[in-house]
Amino acid sequence: MRGAGMSTGFPRFRSGMAGLACAVVLVVACAAPEAPEVGAEEPPAPAAADPAAFDLAAAQPVDLTWPLGESTLYWPSSPSEFELDQLSFGEVEAGFFYAANQFSTPEHGGTHLDAPIHFGEGRNFVHEIPVGQLIRPAVVIDMSESAQEDPDYRLTVADVEAFEAEHGRIPTGSMALLYTGWSHRWPDRLQYFGSDVPGDTSNLHFPSFGLEASRLLIEERGVVVLGVDTASIDYGPSTDFVVHRLAAEHEVPGLENLTNLDQLPAMGAWVVALPTSIENGSGAPVRAVGLVAP
């Protein structure tokens, strides 16, 4: 779904979907006055042309998340991957069915969040990111054609300006999500990373954000989250991770390995991207959901 979307102001919700509506209303309404954690600055409220534009009761959810499992992709240098150990699955002595497992996973794999501390000393850990920063209007920039032509393509300032010429200025306080089409390659490690050599990060090829475009988005447009449907908010060949470092400097988390971004409009959707709140974590698995008005 590419196209000019709805207004990106704060929503006014009807009575339907009461539980979810109340939860989102409380989070969004309370986000601004919430005292930020150590090193945190509360993100600005989204620019609102029409504060009554979004109707949660009628919104269609879009799952932007890959499930954790045997096919989950991790960074090639990751020392381990997802493991699920069954503790119980069947009838217990008391006569009823009971299932329970334990799992382990590196922080940075599958659909996950990079906390600013990941590349910024003294910046927010996962549990310190204000929750209101992770429930935001989203803009989806489609650069899939450029990525198809060049697997090492990086979003440019010209790309952002072309997006705004078609869809309007990117609202302050929004998430900037980058659709490259790479999610269609999941979980083929060679196609997704550009290399399937275990432990080797020297020959990776996939598109992502460019530094100057990211600077424009963060410093001039005031976006509060960057997200992409590839393995990193820096492109594959990067060795200095300049986009991660810029984002960390501004307390901007990154969302990586998203999927189904092509099912969101260019503007107008809201995204809820809540990670497992790992105390002192540099990242965490995240369940990201888009909410699209009909």
Backbone torsions as a table, in degrees:
resi	resn	phi	psi	omega
1	MET	NA	93.6	175.7
2	ARG	-105.0	135.8	176.2
3	GLY	158.6	164.6	178.8
4	ALA	-62.3	130.8	-173.7
5	GLY	-103.4	-160.8	-176.8
6	MET	-85.4	174.2	176.5
7	SER	-63.3	152.0	-173.9
8	THR	-107.1	24.5	-179.2
9	GLY	-75.4	173.2	177.2
10	PHE	-61.1	143.1	-175.3
11	PRO	-82.4	154.6	167.1
12	ARG	-117.3	121.8	-168.7
13	PHE	-100.5	144.4	173.3
14	ARG	-84.4	-177.3	-172.4
15	SER	-77.4	-18.3	-179.5
16	GLY	-64.8	162.0	-177.5
17	MET	47.9	49.0	-167.3
18	ALA	-56.7	-44.2	-176.9
19	GLY	-62.6	-50.3	-179.8
20	LEU	-65.8	-41.8	-178.9
21	ALA	-59.9	-46.8	-179.3
22	CYS	-61.7	-40.5	-179.1
23	ALA	-63.1	-46.4	-178.4
24	VAL	-68.9	-41.1	178.4
25	VAL	-59.2	-44.8	-178.7
26	LEU	-63.2	-43.2	-178.7
27	VAL	-64.4	-48.7	-176.7
28	VAL	-68.7	-42.1	-177.8
29	ALA	-66.8	-33.1	-176.0
30	CYS	-91.3	-7.2	-173.6
31	ALA	-63.8	-42.5	-173.0
32	ALA	-63.9	-46.4	-178.5
33	PRO	-81.3	-6.6	-177.3
34	GLU	-61.3	134.3	176.9
35	ALA	-71.6	122.9	-178.0
36	PRO	-69.9	157.4	178.0
37	GLU	-75.9	-175.9	-177.6
38	VAL	-55.5	125.5	176.4
39	GLY	77.8	-1.6	-174.2
40	ALA	-91.1	145.7	168.4
41	GLU	-120.8	127.1	-177.8
42	GLU	-63.0	129.2	-179.6
43	PRO	-64.9	151.6	-179.8
44	PRO	-66.9	153.5	175.5
45	ALA	-67.0	147.0	178.3
46	PRO	-62.2	144.1	173.7
47	ALA	-62.3	135.2	-172.6
48	ALA	-123.5	105.4	174.5
49	ALA	-78.8	-35.1	-179.2
50	ASP	-143.4	97.9	-173.4
51	PRO	-66.8	-10.2	-178.9
52	ALA	-104.4	16.6	-168.2
53	ALA	-76.8	-29.4	-171.6
54	PHE	-102.4	126.8	-178.0
55	ASP	-112.5	99.5	-176.8
56	LEU	-62.5	-34.6	-177.4
57	ALA	-60.6	-31.7	-178.5
58	ALA	-99.3	-3.9	-174.4
59	ALA	-67.7	145.4	176.7
60	GLN	-99.9	125.8	179.8
61	PRO	-79.5	143.0	175.3
62	VAL	-127.0	120.9	-180.0
63	ASP	-77.2	121.0	-178.4
64	LEU	-103.6	18.1	-166.5
65	THR	-120.7	135.3	168.5
66	TRP	-84.9	132.9	177.2
67	PRO	-68.8	147.3	175.0
68	LEU	-75.5	133.3	-179.6
69	GLY	-177.5	-163.8	-175.9
70	GLU	-64.0	-27.3	-177.7
71	SER	-92.4	0.8	-178.6
72	THR	-61.3	135.1	178.8
73	LEU	-93.5	136.0	176.1
74	TYR	-121.0	158.8	175.8
75	TRP	-52.8	138.8	-173.3
76	PRO	-54.8	-27.4	-179.7
77	SER	-89.6	3.7	-179.4
78	SER	-61.4	131.8	-177.5
79	PRO	-73.4	-15.1	-179.4
80	SER	-154.2	173.6	178.4
81	GLU	-131.4	-168.3	-176.8
82	PHE	-69.7	135.2	176.5
83	GLU	-132.6	131.4	177.8
84	LEU	-122.5	119.4	-179.5
85	ASP	-111.2	124.9	-178.4
86	GLN	-79.0	125.8	177.3
87	LEU	-97.1	-38.2	179.2
88	SER	-155.0	140.6	175.7
89	PHE	-160.6	90.0	-178.9
90	GLY	153.1	-170.0	-177.8
91	GLU	-78.1	132.4	178.3
92	VAL	-95.3	174.7	-175.3
93	GLU	-58.1	-30.0	-178.9
94	ALA	-75.4	-7.0	173.0
95	GLY	97.3	10.2	177.6
96	PHE	-122.9	160.8	179.8
97	PHE	-77.7	141.2	179.9
98	TYR	-147.2	130.2	177.5
99	ALA	-125.7	137.0	176.8
100	ALA	-156.8	145.3	179.5
101	ASN	-136.0	168.2	165.3
102	GLN	-126.2	147.6	-178.5
103	PHE	-135.5	160.5	173.0
104	SER	-140.2	148.4	-179.3
105	THR	-161.0	144.6	167.5
106	PRO	-62.7	157.7	-179.3
107	GLU	-64.7	-38.6	-168.7
108	HIS	-106.4	87.0	177.7
109	GLY	-168.5	155.3	-175.1
110	GLY	59.6	-159.6	176.0
111	THR	-73.6	115.0	-173.6
112	HIS	-148.4	169.9	178.0
113	LEU	-109.7	135.3	168.0
114	ASP	-95.1	118.6	173.9
115	ALA	-75.6	154.5	178.6
116	PRO	-54.8	-30.8	179.8
117	ILE	-62.7	-19.7	-178.3
118	HIS	-56.0	-36.6	178.4
119	PHE	-133.5	20.0	-178.4
120	GLY	-143.2	107.1	179.3
121	GLU	-59.4	131.5	178.5
122	GLY	82.1	1.9	-179.4
123	ARG	-89.3	179.3	-171.5
124	ASN	-66.9	134.6	165.2
125	PHE	-76.7	172.1	-179.0
126	VAL	-54.2	-48.7	-174.0
127	HIS	-71.3	-10.8	-178.9
128	GLU	-94.5	-8.5	179.7
129	ILE	-69.8	123.3	179.0
130	PRO	-57.7	131.1	-174.4
131	VAL	-61.5	-31.3	178.2
132	GLY	-64.1	-21.8	177.6
133	GLN	-70.6	-17.9	-174.1
134	LEU	-105.1	5.7	174.0
135	ILE	-126.7	98.7	-165.0
136	ARG	-145.7	155.2	166.8
137	PRO	-63.4	150.0	-176.3
138	ALA	-124.8	144.6	165.7
139	VAL	-112.7	140.5	-179.2
140	VAL	-119.1	112.0	-179.6
141	ILE	-94.5	120.1	-177.3
142	ASP	-93.5	109.3	174.5
143	MET	-121.3	29.9	-175.5
144	SER	-64.3	-34.5	179.6
145	GLU	-66.0	-44.4	178.3
146	SER	-64.9	-38.9	179.9
147	ALA	-67.2	-34.6	178.4
148	GLN	-64.1	-36.7	179.9
149	GLU	-77.4	-31.7	-176.7
150	ASP	-140.6	105.7	-177.4
151	PRO	-64.7	-14.0	178.0
152	ASP	-102.6	19.8	-175.8
153	TYR	-67.6	141.6	176.0
154	ARG	-121.1	137.5	178.1
155	LEU	-55.7	135.3	-178.1
156	THR	-111.3	167.0	174.0
157	VAL	-60.5	-40.2	178.9
158	ALA	-61.1	-36.4	177.5
159	ASP	-63.7	-42.8	179.6
160	VAL	-65.2	-42.9	179.4
161	GLU	-64.3	-37.7	177.4
162	ALA	-66.0	-39.6	176.6
163	PHE	-59.9	-46.3	-177.5
164	GLU	-69.6	-31.8	177.3
165	ALA	-63.3	-30.7	-179.3
166	GLU	-89.9	-37.0	-169.6
167	HIS	-115.5	-9.9	-177.0
168	GLY	102.9	167.3	-176.4
169	ARG	-63.3	139.4	178.0
170	ILE	-68.1	124.2	-174.6
171	PRO	-69.7	141.0	172.3
172	THR	-58.6	138.7	176.6
173	GLY	86.1	7.7	-177.7
174	SER	-95.4	169.9	168.2
175	MET	-89.6	139.6	173.1
176	ALA	-107.2	112.5	-177.1
177	LEU	-111.1	137.1	-174.3
178	LEU	-112.2	117.1	177.7
179	TYR	-96.5	115.9	179.9
180	THR	-109.3	-14.3	-174.4
181	GLY	87.6	-1.3	-176.0
182	TRP	-68.1	-21.0	-179.9
183	SER	-62.4	-24.2	179.2
184	HIS	-71.2	-10.9	178.7
185	ARG	-91.2	-13.1	-179.5
186	TRP	-66.5	138.5	1.4
187	PRO	-104.2	33.3	178.6
188	ASP	-73.3	105.9	-173.4
189	ARG	-58.3	-43.1	-178.6
190	LEU	-64.4	-46.0	-178.6
191	GLN	-70.0	-33.2	-174.8
192	TYR	-80.0	-43.4	-177.9
193	PHE	-95.3	-19.5	-173.2
194	GLY	86.2	-5.2	177.7
195	SER	-156.7	142.0	176.2
196	ASP	-120.2	23.6	178.2
197	VAL	-78.6	118.0	-177.5
198	PRO	-57.1	131.9	175.2
199	GLY	78.9	-6.9	-175.3
200	ASP	-96.9	117.9	177.8
201	THR	-110.8	13.5	-174.2
202	SER	-89.9	-6.2	-175.9
203	ASN	-136.3	43.9	-179.5
204	LEU	-88.8	143.2	-178.9
205	HIS	-142.4	108.4	172.2
206	PHE	-161.5	154.1	-176.4
207	PRO	-83.5	165.8	175.6
208	SER	-174.4	-158.5	179.9
209	PHE	-72.4	148.3	169.0
210	GLY	-99.0	158.9	-174.2
211	LEU	-63.0	-50.3	-174.7
212	GLU	-68.8	-35.8	174.9
213	ALA	-64.6	-39.3	178.2
214	SER	-66.3	-38.3	177.5
215	ARG	-62.3	-42.4	176.7
216	LEU	-61.0	-46.8	-177.5
217	LEU	-63.6	-43.3	-174.0
218	ILE	-82.7	-49.9	-171.2
219	GLU	-84.6	-30.8	-177.1
220	GLU	-103.9	-35.6	-179.6
221	ARG	-95.0	-18.7	176.0
222	GLY	74.4	32.0	175.5
223	VAL	-69.6	151.2	-172.6
224	VAL	-115.3	-4.5	175.0
225	VAL	-147.2	139.0	168.9
226	LEU	-109.0	140.3	178.4
227	GLY	-144.7	153.1	-175.5
228	VAL	-154.0	155.3	178.3
229	ASP	-96.3	31.7	171.4
230	THR	-123.5	-173.9	-173.0
231	ALA	-78.9	-7.3	-174.9
232	SER	-161.4	150.1	172.9
233	ILE	-76.9	-7.1	165.2
234	ASP	-103.0	147.1	-177.1
235	TYR	-70.8	163.5	-170.1
236	GLY	-52.0	-48.7	-176.6
237	PRO	-72.4	-3.7	-174.9
238	SER	-59.5	137.7	172.9
239	THR	-119.7	-10.7	-179.1
240	ASP	-111.0	-9.2	172.6
241	PHE	50.4	52.0	-173.9
242	VAL	-68.8	-31.5	179.0
243	VAL	-70.3	-42.6	174.8
244	HIS	-56.5	-44.3	-175.9
245	ARG	-68.2	-40.5	176.3
246	LEU	-63.3	-46.3	179.6
247	ALA	-60.5	-43.6	179.9
248	ALA	-61.4	-39.7	-180.0
249	GLU	-58.7	-30.8	-177.7
250	HIS	-105.1	15.4	179.8
251	GLU	57.9	38.9	179.6
252	VAL	-103.0	114.3	176.7
253	PRO	-71.0	160.5	174.7
254	GLY	-116.9	141.1	173.6
255	LEU	-110.3	127.4	-175.3
256	GLU	-127.8	154.3	-178.1
257	ASN	60.3	41.9	172.3
258	LEU	-75.1	164.2	175.3
259	THR	-141.1	166.1	177.1
260	ASN	63.7	22.2	177.6
261	LEU	-65.0	-23.2	177.7
262	ASP	-71.2	-7.0	176.6
263	GLN	-94.4	1.5	176.5
264	LEU	-103.2	148.6	174.4
265	PRO	-71.9	163.5	179.1
266	ALA	-60.5	-37.8	176.3
267	MET	-143.4	150.8	173.0
268	GLY	116.5	-23.6	178.0
269	ALA	-78.6	158.8	167.6
270	TRP	-108.8	151.0	177.3
271	VAL	-127.4	132.8	173.1
272	VAL	-109.4	116.7	-175.6
273	ALA	-130.2	86.6	-173.5
274	LEU	-104.7	117.8	179.1
275	PRO	-84.2	163.1	165.6
276	THR	-61.3	125.6	-172.6
277	SER	-81.2	82.6	-178.3
278	ILE	-83.5	119.1	178.3
279	GLU	-64.2	127.2	-178.4
280	ASN	61.5	26.2	177.4
281	GLY	-83.1	145.7	175.0
282	SER	-90.1	-9.0	178.1
283	GLY	-173.0	175.0	-178.3
284	ALA	-168.1	150.9	170.4
285	PRO	-56.8	146.1	-176.7
286	VAL	-133.3	142.6	169.0
287	ARG	-102.7	108.3	-178.2
288	ALA	-105.2	131.9	-177.7
289	VAL	-133.3	130.7	172.7
290	GLY	-93.1	143.9	177.3
291	LEU	-118.8	115.1	-171.8
292	VAL	-116.4	126.6	176.9
293	ALA	-68.7	143.1	-177.9
294	PRO	-69.5	NA	NA
